[in-house]
Amino acid sequence: MKFNPFLEDIKVYEAGKPIELVVREFGVKPEEVVKLASNENPLGTNPAVAKVICAHADKAHLYPDDSMYELKASLSEKYAVDETEIIIGAGSDQILEFLSRAKLREGASVLMSQVTFAMYEIYAKQVGAKVLRTPSYEHRVDEFVEMMEAHHPDIVYLCTPNNPTGDAISKKDVMEIIDAADPDTLVVIDGAYMEYAAAKDPQYLIEPKDILQYDNVIYLGTFSKAYGLGGMRVGYGIANKEIIQGLYKMRPPFNISTLSLAAAIEASRDEVFLEKSIALHQEQILRYEAFAQEYGIETIDSYTNFITYLFGDTRDASKVADALLRKGVIVRNLASYGLNAIRITVGTQAQNDRFFALFSEELT
Ligand SMILES: *Cc1c(COP(=O)(O)O)cnc(C)c1O
């Protein structure tokens, strides 16, 4: 079959491995598998949200409210923006896809940091755009500004905090990059982990209302990480009205499900669960930092719900990830990103205990 030739250059996105695979391949009992690979909320589904999902089970025959009025109203209040400045997607991934198709075509170019979220490249290549990367794995303002001036990219992706490295860009630096962008360069601020950065250091908090005055900036958020709804697939884009209207031309009808919509509405109103999630994370990540220090492992200062262990030439990340997998601990090997490192989602106390116990067996 002959496909669009642009697809020849695309490597299929490799998602974190599921629990079922470890059970099937290595005979680990399902309850003993520790999944720390996909940055999911270790507290599990918010019980209040689970209740709402069940309560909507008999509404599965109905299409959802396509205006998504209630969810937009809740986000509009939360972020102090107008409902016309919001678009909802099946994960913020779907918004990334919309904006790539809305903005790019063959010969266009996109700019991102050396090591960042893999989907930016995939969506860009689907439409024949060229991918440019800054030299450093973390976001550096001088590198972005220099490359924007040299190449005038159509889209600039600022993943802050950044997946899979955990670094973040301060608000001051983000504003500097925005100010240096051409008026027709769309600057995408992917805030999938913004709740964690905001809690760690307010200088790293970018709020949607900070960017609404610009005609060329969009903020993306998701319910998949701090809100614990990865399985429901709900994300959002916030930008000035003209950008949102453009993206609406890309949107299929009913793009999130009735159950997802109900779940996100409930989750968006529950600050207590969010605070509990952040508090657990802040307490537990200290243990990962201490562990790394004890074993001489280099880390990147993390503003996210995961931590990256860099191995340099001390050990092989692929071997480490594989050995852990056989013991039932799933972490993310970053070899495919060009880093000899693993990314570990910070789990519950018990999950982290198990990680430390099994990993230290490997190290000694
Ligand atoms: C998880 C993630 C997303 C989006 O996830 P969805 O589940 O599609 O909302 C976007 N960007 C980054 C950097 C992520 O890590």
The ligand as an SDF file (V2000), in Angstrom:
LIG
                    3D

 15 15  0  0  0  0  0  0  0  0999 V2000
    1.0700   13.5700   28.9150 C   0  0  0  0  0  0  0  0  0  0  0  0
    1.4720   14.6930   28.0500 C   0  0  0  0  0  0  0  0  0  0  0  0
    0.5940   15.3580   27.1760 C   0  0  0  0  0  0  0  0  0  0  0  0
   -0.7970   15.0400   26.8930 C   0  0  0  0  0  0  0  0  0  0  0  0
   -1.3790   13.9810   27.3640 O   0  0  0  0  0  0  0  0  0  0  0  0
   -2.9020   13.7190   27.0330 P   0  0  0  0  0  0  0  0  0  0  0  0
   -3.1460   12.5100   27.8290 O   0  0  0  0  0  0  0  0  0  0  0  0
   -3.0110   13.5310   25.5560 O   0  0  0  0  0  0  0  0  0  0  0  0
   -3.6550   14.9220   27.4970 O   0  0  0  0  0  0  0  0  0  0  0  0
    1.0440   16.4410   26.4640 C   0  0  0  0  0  0  0  0  0  0  0  0
    2.2840   16.8700   26.5830 N   0  0  0  0  0  0  0  0  0  0  0  0
    3.1430   16.2740   27.3910 C   0  0  0  0  0  0  0  0  0  0  0  0
    4.4910   16.8330   27.4970 C   0  0  0  0  0  0  0  0  0  0  0  0
    2.7890   15.1630   28.1460 C   0  0  0  0  0  0  0  0  0  0  0  0
    3.6840   14.5640   28.9190 O   0  0  0  0  0  0  0  0  0  0  0  0
  1  2  1  0
  2  3  1  0
  2 14  2  0
  3  4  1  0
  3 10  2  0
  4  5  1  0
  5  6  1  0
  6  7  2  0
  6  8  1  0
  6  9  1  0
 10 11  1  0
 11 12  2  0
 12 13  1  0
 12 14  1  0
 14 15  1  0
M  END
$$$$
